[in-house]
Every structure is written in structure tokens, then in C-alpha cells.
């Protein structure tokens, strides 16, 4: 596969949320606003990119019996960096995302890409995979958050986009709204 194909497959063909159905816990929890979606998406993309690079570099020297714990330590190191930097420079977003930043350590997208791709490919292709999957994840979060924020608050990125007479649908920003919104993006071709 070429660099460009690897880079773009995470957008549509192998989108982590809409096609692979991975990473749904943060997807359902943080997409109450577009800013949260962007923050989580960029944080996960950074961790995915850095961990894919390191895993691809150490794959030849990592014993197979301990590869998963090694990958988790690598991922946890980058999550710690993201958590500390976000806490220092974006405290509002850090507070809004809360526990879901440390939980990136066990996000199945991150560990799955390390195990399924970075551990079997060179650094350049692992970079393409990480950027593509990370941006696909971010794009999905923003799309879901856009629907939920507009319907649930009448805003987009904090700016009012609905008439002042609009009565927001509270369910859109509550937990059931996340499931309902995600359900609308499920493709009909998937089941027959």
C-alpha cells in the first residue's frame, strides 16, 4: 500500500468510529460540543502518532511475550504528556474532557493500531496510518459533536447558530443523544 492510501484510509474506508466501530466510549462521552471533539481527537491523534512511531522502531527488539505491556507503557507515556500539557495550557478543555484523557491509554484504536499496524510496518507507513486514523477519528468526533451541539444547545463552537426562539433538545447532549446520533450515521449497506 502506498503512503497516500495509508494516509487516507482512516477518513472513510476504515474510519475508526463509523466503519471499525472502535473508540466508542470517548466518542459517546465527549461529543457534547465540537470543542470537546476537537480536543479529544487531537489528543488521541498525537498519542497515536507518537506511539506508532516508537512501536514501529522497537518492534524488532521487543520480545513477543511482553509486546502488549511494552506497547501500553509507550502509549501511557505519551498520554501522560498530553494530560500534563493540556492541564497546563488548556485547563478548561482539560476539565471538560476529564477522565477521558487518561483513558486514551486503553483506547482500542491506539492499542489496535500499535498491534495490528505499527508492529508490522516501517516508521513511514506507521506515520501515515497514525495520521490517517487519528484524523478520521477527529473528523468523526467533530461530525457527531456538531449534530449534538446544534440540536442540544443551539450553538456551534459556542456561537449561537439557531434562532433565539429555538428550544434546544436536551436529549441531544445527554448520553442517549450520543447513541441516537451515532445510530443515524450507521450505513444501511452494512446489514444487507
C-alpha positions as CSV (number, residue, x, y, z in Angstrom):
1,X,0.0,0.0,0.0
2,X,1.2,3.5,-0.8
3,X,1.8,6.3,1.7
4,X,-1.2,8.3,0.4
5,X,-3.6,5.3,0.5
6,X,-2.5,4.5,4.1
7,X,-2.9,8.2,5.0
8,X,-6.5,8.5,3.6
9,X,-8.0,5.1,4.6
10,X,-8.9,6.3,8.1
11,X,-11.1,9.0,6.7
12,X,-13.8,6.8,5.1
13,X,-12.8,3.3,4.2
14,X,-11.5,2.3,7.6
15,X,-12.9,5.1,9.7
16,X,-12.4,4.1,13.4
17,X,-15.8,5.1,14.6
18,X,-18.2,4.8,11.6
19,X,-16.7,1.7,10.0
20,X,-14.5,-0.1,12.5
21,X,-16.7,0.9,15.5
22,X,-13.7,1.5,17.8
23,X,-13.3,4.1,20.5
24,X,-17.0,4.5,21.2
25,X,-16.6,5.2,24.9
26,X,-14.9,8.6,24.4
27,X,-17.0,9.2,21.3
28,X,-20.2,8.9,23.2
29,X,-19.0,10.8,26.2
30,X,-17.1,13.8,24.9
31,X,-19.1,14.8,21.8
32,X,-21.4,17.1,23.6
33,X,-19.5,20.0,22.0
34,X,-17.3,20.5,18.9
35,X,-14.5,21.9,21.1
36,X,-14.5,18.7,23.2
37,X,-14.5,16.6,20.0
38,X,-11.5,18.5,18.6
39,X,-9.6,18.3,21.9
40,X,-10.1,14.6,22.2
41,X,-9.4,14.0,18.6
42,X,-6.2,15.9,18.5
43,X,-5.0,14.4,21.8
44,X,-5.7,10.8,20.5
45,X,-4.0,11.7,17.2
46,X,-0.9,12.9,19.0
47,X,-0.7,9.8,21.1
48,X,-1.4,7.5,18.1
49,X,1.3,9.2,16.0
50,X,4.0,9.1,18.7
51,X,3.2,5.6,19.9
52,X,3.1,4.2,16.3
53,X,6.5,5.7,15.6
54,X,8.0,4.2,18.8
55,X,6.3,0.8,18.4
56,X,7.5,0.6,14.8
57,X,11.0,1.4,15.8
58,X,11.2,-1.1,18.7
59,X,9.3,-4.0,17.1
60,X,12.5,-5.9,16.3
61,X,13.8,-5.8,19.8
62,X,10.6,-6.3,21.8
63,X,10.1,-10.0,22.9
64,X,6.7,-11.3,21.7
65,X,5.7,-12.4,25.2
66,X,5.8,-8.9,26.6
67,X,4.9,-6.8,23.5
68,X,1.4,-5.7,24.7
69,X,2.7,-4.4,28.1
70,X,5.5,-2.6,26.3
71,X,3.1,-1.0,23.9
72,X,0.9,0.1,26.9
73,X,3.9,1.7,28.6
74,X,4.8,3.6,25.4
75,X,1.2,4.7,25.0
76,X,0.8,5.7,28.6
77,X,4.0,7.8,28.4
78,X,2.5,9.9,25.6
79,X,-0.9,10.1,27.3
80,X,0.8,11.5,30.4
81,X,2.5,14.2,28.2
82,X,-0.9,15.1,26.6
83,X,-2.6,15.2,30.0
84,X,0.0,17.4,31.6
85,X,0.3,19.8,28.7
86,X,-3.5,20.1,28.3
87,X,-3.8,20.6,32.1
88,X,-1.2,23.4,31.9
89,X,-2.2,25.2,28.7
90,X,-5.9,24.3,28.2
91,X,-7.3,23.9,31.7
92,X,-10.9,24.4,30.6
93,X,-10.7,21.8,27.9
94,X,-8.8,19.5,30.3
95,X,-11.5,19.8,32.9
96,X,-14.2,19.3,30.3
97,X,-12.6,16.1,29.0
98,X,-11.8,14.9,32.5
99,X,-11.1,11.2,32.9
100,X,-11.3,10.6,29.2
101,X,-7.8,11.9,28.6
102,X,-6.1,9.3,30.8
103,X,-8.4,6.7,29.4
104,X,-6.7,7.2,26.0
105,X,-4.1,4.6,27.4
106,X,-6.7,1.9,26.9
107,X,-8.4,3.2,23.8
108,X,-8.7,0.3,21.4
109,X,-7.9,2.5,18.4
110,X,-4.5,3.3,19.9
111,X,-3.5,-0.2,21.1
112,X,-5.1,-1.8,18.0
113,X,-3.1,0.3,15.6
114,X,0.1,-0.4,17.5
115,X,-0.5,-4.2,17.5
116,X,-2.1,-4.5,14.0
117,X,-0.1,-2.0,12.1
118,X,2.9,-0.3,13.7
119,X,4.3,-3.6,14.9
120,X,4.3,-5.0,11.4
121,X,5.3,-1.9,9.3
122,X,8.1,0.6,8.9
123,X,8.1,4.0,10.5
124,X,7.0,6.0,7.5
125,X,3.9,3.8,6.9
126,X,3.2,3.8,10.6
127,X,3.2,7.6,10.5
128,X,0.7,7.6,7.6
129,X,-1.5,5.1,9.4
130,X,-1.5,7.1,12.6
131,X,-2.2,10.4,10.9
132,X,-5.0,8.9,8.8
133,X,-6.7,7.0,11.6
134,X,-6.2,10.0,14.0
135,X,-7.7,12.5,11.6
136,X,-10.5,10.0,10.8
137,X,-11.3,9.7,14.5
138,X,-11.2,13.5,14.9
139,X,-13.4,14.1,11.9
140,X,-16.0,11.6,13.2
141,X,-15.9,13.2,16.7
142,X,-16.5,16.6,15.1
143,X,-19.4,15.4,12.9
144,X,-21.1,13.8,15.8
145,X,-20.4,16.7,18.1
146,X,-21.7,19.2,15.5
147,X,-25.1,17.5,15.4
148,X,-25.3,17.1,19.2
149,X,-24.2,20.7,19.9
150,X,-26.5,22.3,17.4
151,X,-29.6,20.2,18.4
152,X,-28.8,20.2,22.2
153,X,-27.6,23.8,22.7
154,X,-28.3,25.7,19.5
155,X,-24.6,26.6,19.2
156,X,-21.6,25.5,17.2
157,X,-18.2,26.1,18.7
158,X,-20.0,28.2,21.3
159,X,-21.6,30.6,18.9
160,X,-25.4,30.6,18.5
161,X,-26.4,29.2,15.1
162,X,-30.2,28.8,15.7
163,X,-32.9,31.4,16.1
164,X,-33.3,32.8,19.6
165,X,-36.7,31.2,19.7
166,X,-35.2,27.7,19.2
167,X,-35.9,25.4,22.1
168,X,-32.8,23.1,22.4
169,X,-33.4,19.3,22.5
170,X,-31.7,18.5,25.8
171,X,-31.6,14.8,25.0
172,X,-29.1,15.5,22.2
173,X,-26.4,16.4,24.7
174,X,-27.3,13.7,27.2
175,X,-26.0,10.1,27.0
176,X,-29.0,8.8,25.0
177,X,-28.5,11.5,22.4
178,X,-25.0,10.2,21.7
179,X,-26.4,6.7,20.9
180,X,-29.2,8.2,18.8
181,X,-26.8,10.5,16.8
182,X,-24.4,7.7,16.2
183,X,-27.2,5.5,15.0
184,X,-28.1,7.9,12.3
185,X,-24.6,7.6,10.9
186,X,-24.8,3.8,10.7
187,X,-24.7,2.8,7.0
188,X,-27.7,0.7,5.7
189,X,-25.4,-1.3,3.4
190,X,-23.7,-2.8,6.4
191,X,-26.5,-5.3,7.1
192,X,-27.7,-6.3,3.8
